[in-house]
Amino acid sequence: MKILVTGGLGFIGSHTVVELQNKGYEVVIIDNCSNSSVEVLAGITKITNTQPEFEQFDLRDKSKVQDFFKRHTDIKGVIHFAASKAVGESVEKPLLYYENNIATLVYLLQELQDLQIANFIFSSSCTVYGQADELPITENAPVKPAESPYGNTKQIGEEIIRDTCKVKTNLNAIALRYFNPIGAHPTAEIGELPIGVPQNLIPYITQTAIGMRDQLSVYGDDYPTSDGTCIRDYIHVVDLAKAHVIALQRLLEKNNPANFEVFNVGTGTGNTVLEVINSFESVSDKKLNYKIVGRREGDITAAYADTSNANTELGWKAESSLDDALASAWKWEQKVRS
């Protein structure tokens, strides 16, 4: 059974390709390598003993998307990761985010709407909730005005899929609203490897620990939390990858009661930035050089998931601890810098 994974050389995408291949799926990857590397293919192949098919092009090129589906008429499911994903960058470059995250989704759905049966997993985000009124956040929490263009692209993306599913009964879709993916594969063959200065906390931590960065900035210590720093739900990327495979199987086996569903994917536990730093220092035996700086535009105080829906409906649950995830991230960082 052939599955298309867009952005399949990226952080979450590559781990999901591994889990798909471990389950026996045939995978074809589309990635423009704007925030990833072709070298990731070697890591995937080493873990699974199978090299996925790979095509390098930009999904913003509509003609290439059309051509792909003409050549691959046997795609049974699509997992769509390809998108720009940094909150701070999206505030500075909104048009880049709207083009890259919205146009590409539309072009994919235009091809899928013509298939007899189409199964689609969308990489969404807890950013759609903004600063939630109640914690933990359930799927029924109101979707609030986005705090950033990135968050807005996820809200709009879900709306586009929902509207399409209403009129295209052949399309079955699940949006996975995930929280903060971290860590690396336990083999340290693949992991998070951002190009340029990291926009996410964990790679900045590991790069600071290994000496690539002089200092880690902690954005704000005046939030209404236990230590004044932001709270997030940090989920091991392998747990998250497995959630995508389980969601896809739900659609392939026709176990979905509605043709558009939404699930939160997180651990259900929130940790402050300083708690993450302390955990990292503990598992790595490294002292981090960090400095408290002003708040960053677009950041919210706290977000962590109520995962009971994913636990009961999908039969999925996060298994790894924060320490596990950070230890794997550090193992990966040491390997790539060795």
CORMO-V423809 format. One record per helix or strand of 2 or more residues. SS is the DSSP state (~ for helix, > for strand). FROM is the first residue (numbers start at 1). TO is the last residue. If there is no record, write none. Layout:
# CORMO-V423809
ss=SS from=FROM to=TO
ss=SS from=FROM to=TO
This chain:
# CORMO-V423809
ss=> from=2 to=6
ss=~ from=11 to=22
ss=> from=26 to=30
ss=~ from=40 to=48
ss=> from=53 to=55
ss=~ from=62 to=71
ss=> from=75 to=80
ss=~ from=87 to=92
ss=~ from=94 to=112
ss=> from=118 to=125
ss=~ from=126 to=129
ss=~ from=149 to=167
ss=> from=171 to=178
ss=> from=180 to=182
ss=~ from=201 to=210
ss=> from=216 to=219
ss=> from=231 to=232
ss=> from=234 to=236
ss=~ from=237 to=252
ss=> from=260 to=265
ss=> from=271 to=272
ss=~ from=273 to=284
ss=> from=290 to=293
ss=> from=302 to=303
ss=~ from=308 to=314
ss=~ from=322 to=337
